[in-house]
Amino acid sequence: MTGTHDRTVVDIDWNNLGFSYIRTDFRYLAHWRGGAWETGELTRDNVLHISEGSTALHYGQQCFEGLKAYRCQDGSINLFRPDQNAARMQASCGRLLMPAVPTEMFIEACRQVVKANEHFIPPYGTGGSLYLRPFVIGVGDNIGVKSAPEFIFSVFCIPVGPYFKGGLVPTNFITSQYDRAAPHGTGAAKVGGNYAASLLPGQEAHEKNFGDVIYLDPATHTKIEEVGSANFFAITKDGKKFVTPQSPSILPSITKYSLLHLAEKRLGLQVEEGEVYIDRLDEFGEAGACGTAAVVTPIGGIQHGDQFHVFFSETEVGPITRRLYTELVGIQTGDREAPQGWIVKV
Ligand SMILES: Cc1ncc(COP(=O)(O)O)c(C=O)c1O
């Protein structure tokens, strides 16, 4: 039952939301048993009861996604490219020998969760959104290193604030000696093991007052791969080209592919997925991090060894970065026309 009488009266200061767990009313839960996904349903219970032998607990057999629902000015609700998250989760499941969740089931689960928790969506104009966290975990009685006998697919949501409370602000980052993924490992899949590997370097970066870690390519440590849990992009000094790294150990960011499209089709830039050498950063006039959480984060500077390289400025946002941000957020919140298929109305 998801009638309005079941709903919590929400008392949230919409203008001061961060990125923290808030228990919302309903989450979607479906089991895979006997070779097929069973029909999922909404539940109020935010605690999973799973076997102590679950492969998700011991062998990291799990994957997840992150996407957002936005309240538009006309009161309608936008999901941004959920088919792309469904496809990426199918790829992550394939890499870890888990059963894929069909796209229709994935989008329907997201829709149900957004509708049932509609009262938790931050109002238009606050910069907030409803963050959705779909995940698949291997469960059931097991001990050997093998794929689980059963799986759970779930989607929960939390209201989150804008990444930048005071508008777009450049952030500094630092390279790390650690890798988040191996050259032919699981870097391109959104699986928990990559994030477990990133906790220590992330903490070290924060202790030194950097926003997060710049991960270099794990084989040679000469090329930029990712920025914490976001992809990297840069604009050449002549302002003509949008460049972003290409590598099998990078998570293929849906935001990055959206920016590649917008940079080319709406800003008229040349676009390139290629190599970004850490010792050739002076080719670029602007740089940024992009992702569902980071949206478009201008990069002030990068610390690499004893070198600190500033791109546009440590305090000002470059003009192309700002245009990309405005275009992307405008599409997500329904203020700008979206390319075909990018917006799914809830
Ligand atoms: C490691 C990593 N890279 C990049 C991204 C950005 O991907 P997306 O734009 O699909 O959110 C994320 C977040 O999902 C991430 O965790």
The ligand as a Gaussian input file, in Angstrom:
#p B3LYP/6-31G(d) Opt

LIG

0 1
 C       34.011000       5.947000     -10.198000
 C       32.965000       6.794000     -10.830000
 N       33.270000       7.439000     -11.980000
 C       32.365000       8.213000     -12.612000
 C       31.081000       8.385000     -12.116000
 C       30.113000       9.246000     -12.833000
 O       29.178000       8.468000     -13.511000
 P       27.728000       9.026000     -13.814000
 O       27.900000      10.262000     -14.639000
 O       27.065000       7.954000     -14.603000
 O       27.080000       9.312000     -12.514000
 C       30.728000       7.736000     -10.927000
 C       29.382000       7.903000     -10.364000
 O       28.484000       7.164000     -10.744000
 C       31.676000       6.922000     -10.283000
 O       31.369000       6.295000      -9.134000

